[in-house]
Amino acid sequence: MSQQRPDLASPLSLEFPQSLAVYDDYAQAQRTVDFLSDEEFPVEQLMIVGTDLKRVEKITGRLTTGRVALSGAASGAWFGLFVGLIFVLLTDESALAALLPPLLIGALFGLVFALMGYAATRGKRDFSSVTQVVATRYEVLVEHKSAARARELLAGLPGALPNPFA
């Protein structure tokens, strides 16, 4: 049976962790840790772990050919502007002469590549969205050697420990 040396252990782990409390939102778990910190508890012996992960996708809008073209052109123009700014620094030309061609070329390439990508989906994803992974429960873990002291301190914080009979 091998034992990990403390200096090689992951910073995201505890030695023999015990559950201190489980909450439905992160703010409650954070409040618990903050309270223990205020009470000068060694908070490096605590960990908040999000469990019951869910992938949430928020639909932000409908994609149309015009919207995709505009977005692609704008994205390409930003890149072209960046390249143009480098040209401004490295050439003796006027700022407009150094900025305009890369900006226009970038916008054109952005437009073409965005439309090609959109056409490749063949209408199977005609919407834009933002995806996030969220936890539905948050568990505060504590090192076994400090669990009793943490529970004792939390008894002084109203509502800190969930009702086990609820």
C-alpha positions, 0 to 999 in steps of 0.5 A: 500500500503506497501513500502519497507524499503531501508535496506531490498531492494534487492541490485540488484534493484533501486527505480523508475528506468528510462531508460538512454540508450539501447545498442547492446553490453555490452562494450558500456553500461560499457563505459557509466557507466565508463564515469559517474563514471569519472564525479563523478556521484553517480554510485550506482544509475545505473544498467546495465540490459541485455535483450533479452536473448538467449541460445547459444550452441557452438559445440566443437567436435564429441564424439566417444567411444574412446574420451569418454573413454579417457576423463572418464579415465583422469577425474577419474585419477585426482580424484584418484591422489587427493585421492593418495595425501591424502594417501601420507600425512597420511601414511608412505608408499613411495609416489609411493606406495600411489599414484599409486593404487588410480590413477589407480582405479580412472582411471578405475572407470572414464572410466567405468562410462563415457562409461556407461553414453555414452551408455545410450544416445544411440547415441542421443547426439554424440557431446560435447558443451559449453552452454552460456546465452547471452543478445542481448541488454543492458539497463542502468537504473538510479534512477529517481531522478538523471536521468536528471543529468545523461542525461546531463553528457552523452551529453558530451560523443560522441556516448554515447546516441543512436540516437533515429531516427536511 
